[in-house]
Amino acid sequence: MENGPDKGFQQPVVISLDQGGEPIAVRNTRQATDLLLTQWPARRGPRHRDAVDACLKVLDGHRSTVDARNAFIEAAEEAGILVGESAH
């Protein structure tokens, strides 16, 4: 799956962009990149920048999907929107 066009994660990362909002299961690097660039909370720190960089490099074939997933998790923790990691 890592070599597919969407660079799928082995396990989804679950976030919630709004307090009490519907959880979002982020399943691949393309989805993570879209969320980071277009829907992320206004307060963005260094982990957000790192995650954007990691995701873009994965999509360009220069880093592993594991790197993107880990960076995305750190950015979600920094933003206070991480709900959890799914085993499904």
C-alpha positions in Angstrom: 0.0 0.0 0.0 2.9 2.4 0.7 3.7 2.4 -3.1 0.1 3.3 -4.0 -0.8 6.8 -5.3 -2.2 7.8 -1.9 0.6 6.4 0.2 -1.6 4.6 2.7 -0.9 4.4 6.4 -0.7 0.9 8.0 -3.2 2.2 10.7 -5.4 5.2 10.5 -4.8 8.2 12.8 -8.0 9.6 14.3 -8.4 13.4 14.8 -11.2 15.8 15.6 -10.9 19.3 14.1 -13.7 20.7 16.2 -14.5 20.4 20.0 -16.9 17.5 20.1 -16.9 17.2 16.3 -17.1 14.1 14.3 -13.8 12.1 14.4 -11.9 11.8 11.2 -9.9 8.7 10.4 -6.9 9.8 8.4 -5.9 6.8 6.3 -3.2 8.0 3.9 -0.6 10.7 3.2 -2.7 12.5 0.6 -5.6 12.9 3.1 -3.1 14.0 5.8 -1.6 16.6 3.5 -5.0 18.0 2.5 -6.0 18.3 6.2 -2.7 20.0 7.1 -2.9 22.5 4.3 -6.6 23.3 4.2 -8.4 22.4 7.4 -5.9 22.6 10.2 -6.7 24.7 13.3 -5.4 28.3 13.0 -2.8 27.8 15.7 0.1 26.1 13.9 3.4 25.3 15.5 6.7 23.7 14.4 5.2 20.2 14.4 2.7 21.3 11.8 5.5 22.6 9.5 7.4 19.3 10.0 4.3 17.3 9.1 3.6 19.3 6.0 7.2 18.8 4.9 7.2 15.1 5.7 3.9 14.5 3.8 5.0 16.4 0.7 8.3 14.5 0.6 6.4 11.2 0.9 4.2 12.2 -2.0 7.3 13.0 -4.0 8.8 9.6 -3.1 11.6 11.0 -0.9 10.5 9.7 2.5 8.6 6.8 4.0 4.9 6.7 4.8 5.9 5.9 8.4 7.7 9.2 8.6 4.6 11.1 7.4 2.3 9.2 9.8 4.6 9.9 12.8 4.9 13.6 11.9 1.2 13.9 11.4 0.6 12.3 14.9 3.0 14.8 16.5 1.3 17.7 14.7 -2.1 16.5 15.9 -0.8 16.2 19.4 0.6 19.7 19.3 -2.7 21.1 18.0 -4.7 19.2 20.7 -6.8 17.4 18.0 -5.5 13.8 18.3 -8.2 11.4 19.3 -6.2 8.2 18.8 -4.8 5.6 16.5 -7.0 3.0 15.1 -6.1 -0.6 14.9 -8.5 -1.2 12.0 
